[in-house]
Amino acid sequence: MASTSTSPNNVPKANLYTFKASVWGAVATIGLVEKGYAPDDVDLRSVVLPKGENFAPAYLRINPNATVPSLVVPLADTTSAEVDTKFRALNDSVAVLEFLDSSRSQQILDARGETGTAPAPMLAPATIEGKAASDALIALVHQDDADPNGLLLAVRDEKELEAAVKGFHGTFVKGRFEALKTYRAETAAQAKGPNPRDSAITERLLNWYDERLLADAPLYNTFIAGDSTAQKAFIEQSINLWVGLAKVLSTLEERLVGPLALGDQIALADIHLMAYLARIFQVAQGLPLAPKGDEILAVDAAFKHPAIAAKVTNAAVGPKVTAYWQALKQRPSFKQEYADGLH
Ligand SMILES: N[C@@H](CCC(=O)N[C@@H](CS)C(=O)NCC(=O)O)C(=O)O
């Protein structure tokens, strides 16, 4: 899947594997804009998650976690005409953004004499304390307890579950499951090949698919098989995610400095928080009875669901998070990423 496409000065380009509606993929694409990369500096490759394209053997060779984003970058010491270019893959939005940050700095632009191009603000805070505060905010929104992808599929009661089975959730889970089964079957067919090295690789791949099918069983049992025990557990887990979100929002309320996360300067944390909050507000606006046209009120309303209110009292989006969100929405990177709506 790694491409040999080159930039105008003949240096092999990086490939960004992502999906347009992906929350953590957005970290990479928002980062490209904030850092002043030109649209053709990096090749964007679409991995359609609802079709399970992230489970294709070719993609697993790039990213064995089967997630987006992945940034495949040419190794600097192999980018000459004499040697075959070697690539390495960065398989996590935190690593991808840090790489994009350090690869386009003002220093690099000055050294190349590229004075007329877009500025490249440093997103990594310059002080140890600043970097630690940024990292802690990133870890806060990446924790499993308030996972934004979990919240996208969450259902708070049986009625929501019933609608979800017939809607996006059902289609998404079915698409993933069918892709996993198909790729597994294709791999099993190849396992009959004569080459022992290939067969060891195929064996590992088959194990990978089996483990993933097992890990996905609760989703399958909830949305496809209609297993009532799995469904009860899924609703319970969904409610806990909303409780987790309430905690994340109250921690943000304590920690945000304003106008941006750490003050006036944009930082790594702002990019992750922008992507996270956009997803949360999108989810809340899609819920039944959500007040129309106001994403803050939609989250507040979501917390009032009896199952959540029973576990966490007075959960709401606070004034600092609200002001922060308004500041994020003004940024060109936000306007570009969410031109067709939040995701
Ligand atoms: N820690 C990873 C998480 C990446 C992740 O979960 N990506 C989601 C999309 S936002 C994904 O690819 N999910 C595919 C799947 O779970 O099958 C990161 O920050 O990049």
The ligand as a Tripos MOL2 file, in Angstrom:
@<TRIPOS>MOLECULE
LIG
   20    19     1     0     0
SMALL
NO_CHARGES

@<TRIPOS>ATOM
      1 N1         -5.0670    5.5190   19.7800 N.3       1 LIG1
      2 C1         -5.4060    5.5530   18.4000 C.3       1 LIG1
      3 C2         -6.8760    5.2370   18.2210 C.3       1 LIG1
      4 C3         -7.2610    5.2370   16.7670 C.3       1 LIG1
      5 C4         -8.6840    4.7780   16.5380 C.2       1 LIG1
      6 O1         -9.3350    4.1730   17.4000 O.2       1 LIG1
      7 N2         -9.1660    5.0730   15.3540 N.am      1 LIG1
      8 C5        -10.5120    4.6550   14.9770 C.3       1 LIG1
      9 C6        -11.1470    5.7340   14.1030 C.3       1 LIG1
     10 S1        -11.2400    7.3030   14.9350 S.3       1 LIG1
     11 C7        -10.4260    3.4140   14.1240 C.2       1 LIG1
     12 O2         -9.6240    3.3400   13.2340 O.2       1 LIG1
     13 N3        -11.2700    2.4150   14.3890 N.am      1 LIG1
     14 C8        -11.3090    1.2670   13.5990 C.3       1 LIG1
     15 C9        -11.7760    0.0770   14.3420 C.2       1 LIG1
     16 O3        -11.8480    0.1410   15.5610 O.co2     1 LIG1
     17 O4        -12.0860   -0.8970   13.7050 O.co2     1 LIG1
     18 C10        -5.0890    6.9190   17.8100 C.2       1 LIG1
     19 O5         -5.1290    7.9110   18.5510 O.co2     1 LIG1
     20 O6         -4.7710    7.0080   16.6190 O.co2     1 LIG1
@<TRIPOS>BOND
     1     1     2 1
     2     2     3 1
     3     2    18 1
     4     3     4 1
     5     4     5 1
     6     5     6 2
     7     5     7 1
     8     7     8 1
     9     8     9 1
    10     8    11 1
    11     9    10 1
    12    11    12 2
    13    11    13 1
    14    13    14 1
    15    14    15 1
    16    15    16 2
    17    15    17 1
    18    18    19 2
    19    18    20 1
@<TRIPOS>SUBSTRUCTURE
     1 LIG1         1 GROUP 0 **** ****
